[in-house]
Amino acid sequence: MKHGKKYNEAAKLVDRAKLYDPEEALTTVISTKTAKFDETVEVHVRLGVDSRHADQQVRGAVVLPNGTGRTVRVAVFAKGDAAKEAEAAGAEVVGAEDLVARVQGEGFMDFDVAIAAPNMMGLVGRLGKILGPRGLMPSPKAGTVTPNVAQAVQEAKAGKIEYRLDKTNIIHCPIGKVSFGSEKLQENFNTLLDAIIKAKPAAAKGQYIKSCVLAATMGPGVRVNPARVG
């Protein structure tokens, strides 16, 4: 894969053979910033589990102490008092059958997080093939199927992120913007990794965190020493 001049210059700042401590890795990632926009810092964690087995799934959600640095648009599937509470909490889109129809019929997807009251899941379940591939399907494990929709909206706005394994047993998550600085990014990184470690399945054997890489949107990956994580 060919990279541009800026990427290649940034790559020179990274020692490919080195396993960095998290703090030094974050400082290095910040130094590789090349874009004019405020790049997102992402963490990619490969786990020693097999996602093909139900008892080795790793999935959950956590509120990052410093948020993600992005404005989150929230859609809530609810009716009655729950709908009013969701609107009061700041949800951009609130609806029941009408919202399901918009997503199904019009392809409406102008939101980043979807939350549902439990009594709405019979309807929302029909949207699995649309919302599922985009990682937007409400889930009890992620705290997005809940009777307390107002709290879920507030948490989403505050920087709650969901983590889950992909098919290659890797978790990909944003932990903030380059402009946060290393201290705030480190707090977010520690919070996410603590949650992933606590979510270790009982069926997982051997080394749990196999590898960890940090990178800014347009920058090279920086390898973190797995022994220094958590």
C-alpha positions as CSV (number, residue, x, y, z in Angstrom):
1,M,0.0,0.0,0.0
2,K,1.4,3.4,-1.0
3,H,1.3,6.3,1.4
4,G,1.6,10.0,0.9
5,K,4.6,12.2,1.8
6,K,3.1,13.4,5.0
7,Y,2.3,9.9,6.2
8,N,5.9,8.7,5.4
9,E,7.3,11.7,7.3
10,A,5.2,10.8,10.3
11,A,6.1,7.2,10.1
12,K,9.8,8.1,10.6
13,L,8.8,9.3,14.1
14,V,7.7,5.7,15.1
15,D,10.0,2.9,15.9
16,R,8.3,-0.1,14.3
17,A,10.3,-2.6,16.3
18,K,9.5,-1.0,19.7
19,L,6.7,-1.8,22.2
20,Y,5.9,1.5,23.8
21,D,4.5,2.2,27.2
22,P,1.0,3.7,26.8
23,E,2.0,7.2,27.9
24,E,4.9,7.3,25.4
25,A,2.7,5.8,22.7
26,L,0.1,8.5,23.0
27,T,2.7,11.2,23.0
28,T,4.2,9.7,19.8
29,V,0.7,9.4,18.2
30,I,0.1,13.1,18.9
31,S,3.5,14.0,17.3
32,T,2.4,12.1,14.1
33,K,-0.5,14.4,13.4
34,T,-0.4,15.7,9.8
35,A,-4.0,16.6,8.9
36,K,-5.5,20.1,9.1
37,F,-8.5,18.7,11.0
38,D,-8.5,17.5,14.6
39,E,-7.7,13.8,14.1
40,T,-9.3,11.1,16.1
41,V,-7.1,8.8,18.2
42,E,-8.1,5.1,18.0
43,V,-7.1,2.0,19.9
44,H,-7.0,-1.4,18.3
45,V,-6.8,-4.3,20.7
46,R,-6.4,-7.9,19.6
47,L,-7.6,-10.4,22.2
48,G,-6.7,-14.0,22.8
49,V,-10.2,-15.3,22.4
50,D,-12.2,-16.9,19.6
51,S,-15.2,-14.7,18.7
52,R,-16.8,-17.7,16.9
53,H,-17.7,-19.1,20.3
54,A,-20.6,-17.6,22.2
55,D,-18.8,-18.0,25.6
56,Q,-15.8,-16.0,24.3
57,Q,-17.6,-12.9,23.1
58,V,-16.3,-9.6,24.5
59,R,-18.8,-6.7,24.3
60,G,-19.9,-3.8,26.5
61,A,-20.0,-0.1,26.8
62,V,-18.1,2.5,28.9
63,V,-18.3,6.2,29.4
64,L,-15.0,7.9,28.7
65,P,-14.1,10.4,31.4
66,N,-13.2,13.1,28.8
67,G,-15.7,12.2,26.1
68,T,-14.8,11.4,22.5
69,G,-14.6,15.0,21.2
70,R,-17.4,14.5,18.7
71,T,-21.0,15.6,18.7
72,V,-23.2,12.5,19.0
73,R,-26.7,12.5,17.4
74,V,-29.0,10.2,19.3
75,A,-32.2,8.5,18.0
76,V,-34.6,7.0,20.6
77,F,-37.3,4.5,19.9
78,A,-39.9,5.2,22.6
79,K,-43.5,6.4,23.1
80,G,-45.5,8.1,25.9
81,D,-43.5,9.3,28.9
82,A,-40.3,7.6,27.8
83,A,-40.4,9.6,24.6
84,K,-40.9,12.9,26.5
85,E,-38.0,12.0,28.8
86,A,-35.7,11.2,25.8
87,E,-36.6,14.6,24.2
88,A,-35.9,16.4,27.5
89,A,-32.5,14.7,27.8
90,G,-31.5,16.0,24.4
91,A,-32.2,13.2,21.9
92,E,-32.2,14.6,18.3
93,V,-34.8,12.1,17.0
94,V,-37.6,10.4,19.0
95,G,-40.3,8.2,17.6
96,A,-42.0,4.8,17.7
97,E,-43.8,3.2,14.7
98,D,-43.2,6.4,12.7
99,L,-39.4,6.3,13.3
100,V,-39.2,2.6,12.4
101,A,-41.1,3.4,9.2
102,R,-38.6,6.2,8.4
103,V,-35.6,3.9,8.8
104,Q,-37.2,1.0,6.9
105,G,-38.9,2.9,4.1
106,E,-36.8,6.1,3.6
107,G,-33.4,4.8,4.7
108,F,-33.2,7.4,7.4
109,M,-29.9,7.0,9.2
110,D,-29.1,10.5,10.5
111,F,-27.9,9.4,13.9
112,D,-24.8,8.0,15.6
113,V,-26.4,6.1,18.5
114,A,-29.8,4.3,18.7
115,I,-31.5,3.7,22.0
116,A,-34.8,1.8,22.6
117,A,-37.2,1.3,25.4
118,P,-37.7,-2.4,26.1
119,N,-41.4,-2.3,25.0
120,M,-40.2,-1.1,21.5
121,M,-37.9,-4.0,20.7
122,G,-40.7,-6.0,19.0
123,L,-40.8,-3.2,16.4
124,V,-37.1,-2.3,16.4
125,G,-36.2,-5.9,15.9
126,R,-37.4,-5.6,12.3
127,L,-34.5,-3.2,11.7
128,G,-31.8,-5.7,12.5
129,K,-30.6,-6.0,8.9
130,I,-30.4,-2.3,8.5
131,L,-29.0,-1.2,11.9
132,G,-26.9,-4.3,12.7
133,P,-24.2,-4.0,10.0
134,R,-23.7,-0.4,10.9
135,G,-23.3,-1.2,14.6
136,L,-26.4,0.8,15.5
137,M,-28.7,-2.0,16.7
138,P,-29.9,-1.3,20.3
139,S,-28.6,-3.9,22.7
140,P,-29.1,-4.6,26.5
141,K,-25.3,-5.4,26.8
142,A,-24.4,-1.9,25.5
143,G,-27.0,-0.3,27.7
144,T,-29.0,0.9,24.7
145,V,-32.1,-1.1,25.4
146,T,-33.2,0.3,28.7
147,P,-36.3,1.6,30.6
148,N,-34.2,4.7,31.6
149,V,-33.9,6.2,28.1
150,A,-33.1,9.7,29.5
151,Q,-29.9,8.4,31.3
152,A,-28.9,6.5,28.2
153,V,-29.2,9.6,26.1
154,Q,-27.1,11.6,28.6
155,E,-24.4,9.0,28.7
156,A,-24.2,8.8,24.9
157,K,-23.9,12.6,24.8
158,A,-21.2,12.5,27.5
159,G,-18.9,10.1,25.5
160,K,-20.2,6.6,26.1
161,I,-18.7,4.2,23.6
162,E,-19.4,0.6,22.8
163,Y,-16.6,-2.0,22.4
164,R,-17.1,-5.3,20.7
165,L,-15.0,-7.9,18.9
166,D,-14.9,-8.0,15.1
167,K,-14.5,-11.3,13.2
168,T,-10.7,-11.2,13.6
169,N,-10.9,-10.9,17.5
170,I,-9.9,-7.2,17.4
171,I,-11.7,-4.3,19.2
172,H,-11.5,-0.9,17.5
173,C,-12.5,2.2,19.5
174,P,-12.0,5.9,19.4
175,I,-10.6,7.4,22.6
176,G,-10.7,11.1,21.8
177,K,-9.1,13.8,19.6
178,V,-5.4,14.7,19.1
179,S,-6.2,18.1,20.6
180,F,-7.1,16.4,24.0
181,G,-3.4,16.0,24.8
182,S,-1.7,12.9,26.2
183,E,-3.1,13.3,29.8
184,K,-6.8,13.2,28.8
185,L,-6.2,10.6,26.2
186,Q,-4.4,8.4,28.7
187,E,-7.4,8.7,31.1
188,N,-9.7,7.6,28.3
189,F,-7.4,4.8,27.2
190,N,-7.1,3.5,30.8
191,T,-10.9,3.5,31.3
192,L,-11.5,1.6,28.1
193,L,-8.8,-1.0,28.7
194,D,-9.9,-1.5,32.3
195,A,-13.4,-2.2,31.0
196,I,-12.1,-4.7,28.3
197,I,-10.0,-6.5,30.9
198,K,-13.0,-6.8,33.3
199,A,-15.0,-8.2,30.5
200,K,-12.6,-11.1,30.0
201,P,-14.6,-14.3,29.4
202,A,-14.1,-17.2,31.8
203,A,-13.6,-19.4,28.8
204,A,-10.6,-17.4,27.6
205,K,-7.3,-19.2,28.1
206,G,-3.7,-18.0,27.8
207,Q,-2.7,-14.4,27.1
208,Y,-5.8,-12.2,27.0
209,I,-4.4,-9.0,25.4
210,K,-2.3,-10.2,22.5
211,S,-1.5,-6.8,21.0
212,C,-2.5,-3.2,21.2
213,V,-2.0,-0.4,18.6
214,L,-2.7,3.3,18.9
215,A,-3.1,5.6,15.8
216,A,-4.4,8.9,14.8
217,T,-6.8,9.0,11.8
218,M,-4.2,9.8,9.2
219,G,-1.1,8.5,11.0
220,P,0.9,5.3,11.4
221,G,0.2,2.8,14.1
222,V,2.2,2.8,17.4
223,R,2.5,-0.6,19.1
224,V,1.8,-0.6,22.9
225,N,3.5,-3.2,25.2
226,P,0.6,-5.5,26.2
227,A,2.3,-6.2,29.5
228,R,1.9,-2.5,30.4
229,V,-1.8,-2.3,29.6
230,G,-4.4,-2.3,32.4
